[in-house]
Amino acid sequence: MAPQDNGRECLLGIDAGGTKIATAAVSTRGEILEQSELQTPAHDGDKMVKTFRELVANETSRCRGKGLDIKAVGIAAAGYISRKDGVLIESPNIAWRMVPLKMIAEEASGLPSFLDNDANGAAAGERFAGIAKGVDDFVYITLGTGVGGGVYTDGNLLRGNRGVAGELGHIIIDPNGPLCGCGRRGCLEALASGTAMGRKGAELAKDNPDTILLEMAGGDPDMITGKLVTAAAEQGDETALRTIKTWSTYLAEGIVDFIHIFDPKIVVLGGGVSESGHLFIDQVRDSVIELGIRVLVEGIPILLSKLRNEAGVIGAAALAWEGISKDH
């Protein structure tokens, strides 16, 4: 059985990303008790490993010094993960590869440790303490610089034969679409990420020089980002609103595919872009009904994550919780 919550029992969640490593002591009810973050030398793999090791040791010691009973460490890392071996194989934005993060964390903390990628961690966090709490079948989509995700079926994360299932951002929506970072064309990530929103906004702004969006970008369409698009849309800018409408349709096409394939109870949208979800959620819901097989997509709630910036560390803690729960 999983450990009982006595008010001081917790998990140490570590969110290892390209710009920072965030940590939090998270109670077994999903509440953050202590947290911190450290900027990371992402360009230097050796320094990243050293920083990670020291951070785990220091945070474990600090939390224990405050009377917290840490039961396990969870690590959610950006990149391709061999969960079985506890190894980060490669990360697109960090200069470390083939790093045994699970072993390093166990040595630094003296505690059982569990490693998975950041999107799976975020999905686990939603089920642990978010809007999908207690839901056994759901799809989580993270919308940020790229598009990632995690899928729960029958209460378990879908990981696949090699542990790399759930690369939701790389289904192809338009074979003739823009080039994706993976090297193919028209992936969901290339059409419905925050980066894609900025690119579409720039494209439309070139034909609409009076748009507020262009003014916000200092007159340079190439400086338009997804954040600028949503900011301009908040002011009612027509070009920004058109950008979001097109972007929402692409996202809806991906969601339709996921509903058809996985038959989830709910779909959850997270990541940085979801914080502007009030601008697009109704359009996405309407487009899903329009584009999907009605009997399959109707009645499936499409919801926005409520974990926001804490999704990474809570998700990492959730991975630790699931790990020790299944070990007992």
C-alpha positions in Angstrom: 0.0 0.0 0.0 1.0 3.6 -0.5 2.2 5.5 2.6 -0.5 7.2 4.7 -0.4 11.0 4.9 0.4 12.2 8.4 0.7 15.8 7.4 4.5 15.7 7.1 5.0 12.9 4.6 5.8 14.2 1.1 7.5 13.6 -2.2 10.3 15.7 -3.7 9.4 16.7 -7.2 12.1 17.9 -9.6 11.3 19.6 -12.9 14.4 19.7 -15.0 14.0 22.0 -17.9 16.1 24.0 -20.4 16.3 27.2 -18.3 15.8 26.1 -14.7 15.5 23.2 -12.4 12.5 23.7 -10.1 12.0 21.6 -7.0 9.2 21.2 -4.5 8.2 19.1 -1.5 4.7 18.1 -2.3 2.3 16.5 0.2 0.6 13.2 -0.5 -2.5 15.4 -1.0 -0.8 17.4 -3.8 -0.1 20.5 -1.8 3.3 22.3 -2.2 5.0 22.6 1.2 8.4 24.0 0.1 9.8 25.0 -3.3 12.8 26.5 -4.9 14.3 26.9 -8.4 17.8 27.3 -9.8 18.9 28.6 -13.2 20.7 25.9 -15.2 23.8 25.9 -17.3 21.9 24.2 -20.1 24.8 24.6 -22.6 27.2 22.6 -20.4 26.2 19.0 -19.8 28.8 18.3 -17.1 27.7 21.4 -15.1 24.1 20.4 -15.5 24.8 17.0 -14.0 26.8 18.5 -11.2 24.1 21.1 -10.5 21.4 18.4 -10.5 23.3 16.2 -8.1 23.9 19.0 -5.7 20.4 20.3 -5.9 18.9 16.9 -5.0 21.2 16.5 -2.0 20.7 20.1 -0.8 16.9 20.0 -1.1 16.6 16.6 0.5 18.6 17.9 3.5 16.8 21.2 3.7 13.4 19.6 3.7 14.4 17.0 6.3 15.7 19.9 8.4 12.2 21.4 8.4 10.7 18.1 9.7 9.4 16.8 6.4 9.4 13.1 5.8 10.4 12.7 2.1 9.3 9.2 0.9 10.7 9.4 -2.7 12.0 11.6 -5.4 10.3 12.2 -8.8 12.1 13.7 -11.8 10.3 15.1 -14.8 12.8 15.9 -17.5 12.6 17.5 -20.9 13.8 15.0 -23.5 13.7 11.4 -24.5 13.7 9.1 -21.5 14.5 5.4 -21.0 12.3 5.1 -17.9 13.2 1.4 -17.4 16.9 2.2 -17.2 16.3 5.6 -15.5 18.4 7.3 -18.1 17.8 10.6 -20.0 18.8 9.7 -23.5 18.8 13.1 -25.1 17.3 16.5 -24.6 16.7 18.9 -27.5 17.4 22.1 -25.4 20.0 20.8 -22.9 23.5 19.7 -23.6 23.3 16.5 -21.6 22.7 13.0 -23.0 22.8 9.4 -21.7 22.6 10.7 -18.1 21.5 8.2 -15.4 19.3 10.7 -13.6 17.5 8.1 -11.5 20.7 6.7 -10.1 22.2 10.1 -9.5 19.0 11.2 -7.6 19.0 8.0 -5.5 22.7 8.4 -4.6 22.2 12.1 -3.7 19.1 11.6 -1.7 19.2 8.0 -0.4 15.6 7.6 -1.5 13.8 5.6 -4.2 13.7 7.8 -7.3 11.6 7.8 -10.5 12.2 9.4 -13.9 9.9 10.2 -16.8 9.6 12.9 -19.4 8.0 16.3 -18.5 4.8 15.8 -20.5 4.1 12.5 -18.8 4.9 14.1 -15.5 2.4 16.9 -16.2 -0.2 14.4 -17.0 0.5 12.5 -13.8 0.2 15.8 -11.9 -3.2 16.5 -13.4 -4.4 13.1 -12.1 -2.7 13.6 -8.7 -3.9 17.1 -7.9 -5.4 18.8 -10.9 -8.5 18.8 -13.0 -8.2 15.2 -13.9 -7.9 14.0 -10.2 -9.3 10.5 -10.0 -10.0 10.2 -13.7 -8.7 6.9 -15.1 -9.0 7.7 -18.9 -7.9 11.1 -20.2 -5.6 12.8 -22.7 -3.3 15.6 -21.5 -1.9 18.0 -24.1 0.8 20.5 -23.2 0.9 23.6 -25.4 4.1 25.6 -25.2 7.1 26.1 -27.4 6.2 22.7 -28.7 3.3 20.3 -28.2 3.6 17.3 -26.0 1.3 15.1 -24.0 0.5 12.1 -21.9 -2.3 9.6 -22.0 -3.9 7.7 -19.2 -5.8 4.5 -19.9 -7.4 2.4 -17.2 -5.6 4.5 -14.6 -2.1 3.9 -16.0 0.1 6.2 -18.1 0.4 4.8 -21.6 4.2 4.3 -22.2 4.4 1.8 -25.0 7.0 -0.8 -25.9 10.1 1.4 -25.5 8.5 3.9 -23.1 8.2 6.7 -25.6 4.4 6.6 -26.3 2.4 9.8 -26.0 4.4 12.0 -28.5 1.1 13.7 -29.3 2.8 16.7 -31.0 4.0 14.6 -33.9 0.9 13.3 -35.5 0.7 14.8 -39.0 -2.2 17.2 -39.5 -1.1 18.6 -42.9 1.5 16.7 -45.0 2.2 19.9 -46.9 2.3 22.1 -43.8 5.3 23.9 -42.2 8.5 22.1 -41.3 8.5 20.7 -37.8 11.5 20.5 -35.5 11.4 16.7 -35.9 12.2 17.0 -39.6 8.7 16.2 -40.9 6.1 18.6 -42.2 2.7 19.5 -40.8 2.9 18.0 -37.3 0.5 19.2 -34.7 3.5 20.9 -33.0 4.3 22.8 -36.2 0.7 24.1 -36.4 -0.7 24.3 -32.8 2.3 25.2 -30.5 2.9 28.7 -29.1 5.7 29.0 -31.7 3.3 28.1 -34.5 0.8 30.7 -33.2 3.6 33.4 -33.5 4.5 32.2 -36.9 0.9 32.4 -38.2 0.5 35.8 -36.6 3.6 37.1 -38.4 2.3 35.7 -41.7 -1.1 37.5 -41.3 0.5 40.7 -40.0 2.6 41.1 -43.2 -0.7 41.6 -45.1 -2.3 43.8 -42.4 0.2 46.6 -41.6 -2.3 48.4 -39.4 -2.6 45.6 -36.9 -1.7 46.3 -33.2 0.2 43.0 -33.4 2.8 44.5 -35.7 3.1 47.6 -33.5 3.7 45.4 -30.5 6.5 43.7 -32.4 8.2 47.1 -33.1 7.2 46.9 -36.8 9.1 43.7 -37.4 6.8 40.7 -38.2 9.6 38.3 -37.4 9.5 39.4 -33.8 5.9 38.3 -33.3 5.5 35.6 -30.8 2.5 33.6 -29.5 2.5 35.8 -26.4 2.2 38.9 -28.5 -0.7 37.3 -30.4 -2.6 36.6 -27.3 -1.8 40.0 -25.9 -3.1 41.7 -29.1 -6.2 39.4 -29.1 -7.0 40.6 -25.5 -7.3 44.1 -27.1 -9.6 42.9 -29.8 -7.1 43.0 -32.6 -8.6 41.4 -35.7 -5.4 39.9 -37.1 -4.6 38.3 -33.7 -8.1 37.0 -33.4 -7.9 35.5 -36.9 -4.6 33.9 -36.0 -6.1 32.3 -32.9 -9.1 31.0 -34.9 -6.8 29.3 -37.5 -4.6 27.9 -34.7 -7.6 26.6 -32.8 -8.8 24.7 -35.8 -5.5 22.9 -36.1 -5.5 22.1 -32.4 -9.1 20.8 -32.6 -8.0 18.5 -35.5 -5.4 16.9 -33.2 -7.9 16.6 -30.3 -10.4 14.9 -32.6 -7.8 12.3 -33.6 -6.9 11.7 -29.9 -10.5 11.2 -28.9 -11.1 8.8 -31.8 -8.1 6.8 -30.8 -8.1 6.8 -27.0 -11.8 7.3 -26.1 -10.9 9.5 -23.1 -13.4 10.7 -20.5 -11.9 14.2 -20.7 -9.2 16.1 -22.6 -7.0 18.5 -20.6 -5.0 21.4 -22.1 -1.9 22.6 -20.2 1.3 24.4 -20.8 2.1 28.1 -21.1 -0.4 28.7 -23.9 -3.3 27.3 -21.9 -3.0 30.3 -19.6 -4.7 32.3 -22.4 -7.2 29.5 -22.9 -10.2 31.8 -22.4 -9.3 33.2 -25.9 -9.6 29.9 -27.7 -11.3 27.2 -25.6 -14.8 27.8 -27.0 -13.5 27.8 -30.6 -11.6 24.5 -30.0 -14.7 22.9 -28.5 -16.9 24.0 -31.4 -14.4 22.8 -33.9 -14.0 19.4 -32.3 -17.8 18.8 -32.7 -17.7 20.1 -36.2 -14.6 18.0 -37.3 -15.1 14.8 -35.3 -17.4 11.8 -35.6 -20.2 13.3 -33.6 -21.2 10.2 -31.7 -17.5 9.8 -30.5 -16.6 13.4 -29.7 -19.9 14.8 -28.4 -20.0 15.0 -24.6 -16.2 14.8 -24.1 -15.2 17.8 -22.0 -12.2 19.8 -23.1 -10.8 21.5 -20.0 -8.0 23.8 -19.1 -5.4 22.8 -16.5 -5.5 24.5 -13.2 -2.0 23.6 -12.1 -0.3 26.3 -14.2 3.3 27.0 -13.3 3.3 24.4 -10.6 2.4 21.6 -13.1 6.1 20.5 -13.5 7.0 20.0 -9.8 3.6 18.6 -8.8 3.8 16.2 -11.8 7.3 15.1 -10.8 6.1 14.4 -7.3 3.1 12.5 -8.8 5.6 10.2 -10.6 7.2 9.5 -7.3 3.8 8.8 -5.6 2.8 6.4 -8.4 6.2 4.7 -8.2 6.1 3.9 -4.5 2.4 3.1 -4.6 3.0 0.4 -7.1 6.0 -0.9 -5.2 4.0 -1.5 -2.1 
